């Protein structure tokens, strides 16, 4: 039994092809294209609204962190004097 397993390994039977072989790459690209057809993309209005929300949130968070940085900087400089 062990001899059969050793023989099949040495002849290359049962081996998976390299993931970088042209056939495997072609299969992967085909699978990606099939998955892309399943995507439901949002319309332009929803995308613009969500983009606006992200920009607004980034501005609010940056203003908050900037304020905390200035306040802590002044506090520490006051303590160290």
N, C-alpha and C positions, 0 to 999 in steps of 0.2 A: 504494500500500500504506500509506504513512504517512497519507494522507488518510482511509482507512478507520479506522485506529486513532484518529485525532484525532476523527472523527465519533462513534465508539462511546463515547469518553470524555465528549464534550460532551452526549450524550443520556442518559447515566447507565447504559447497558447494561454488563453485566459487573462492576458495582460490588457489593461486598458490603454487606449491610445493616448499620446501626449496631449495635454490640454492646449498646446500651442500648435498642433498640427492644423493644416488648412481645413480639413474636414470638420474638426472640432470648432474652429473659429467660425466657419460658415454656419454650423448648427447653432452656435451661441448668438450670432447676429440675427438669424431667423427667429429664435426665441425672443430676443429683445424686440424685434419688429412686431411679433404677435402680441406681446404685452403692451406695447405702445398703442395698439388699436383698442385696448380695453380701457384706456385712461379717459376720464370725463374731465375735460378742461373747463375751468370757470370762464364766464363771459367777461367782457372788457370792463363792465361796470363794477362787478364784484372784485376783480383784480385791482382796479383803481382805488376802490374803497379800502381794501385790505392794505394796499401799499401806503395809503395816507395814514392809516392807523399805525403802521409800523414806524413811519417817519415821525409821527406825533409822539409815540411812546419813546423813541430814541431821543428826541429833544427833551422830553420831560425827565427821563432818567439822567441824561447828561447834565441838565441844569441842577438837578438834585445832587448829583455826585460832585459837581463843581462847587456848589455852595458848601457842602460838607467839607470839601478839601480846603477851601478858603477859611472857614470857621476853625477847623482843627489846626491849620497852619498858624493862624493868629493866636490861638489858645496856647500852642506849644511855644511860639516865640515869646509870648508874655511870660510863660512859666520859666523859660530859660534865661530871662533877663535878670 
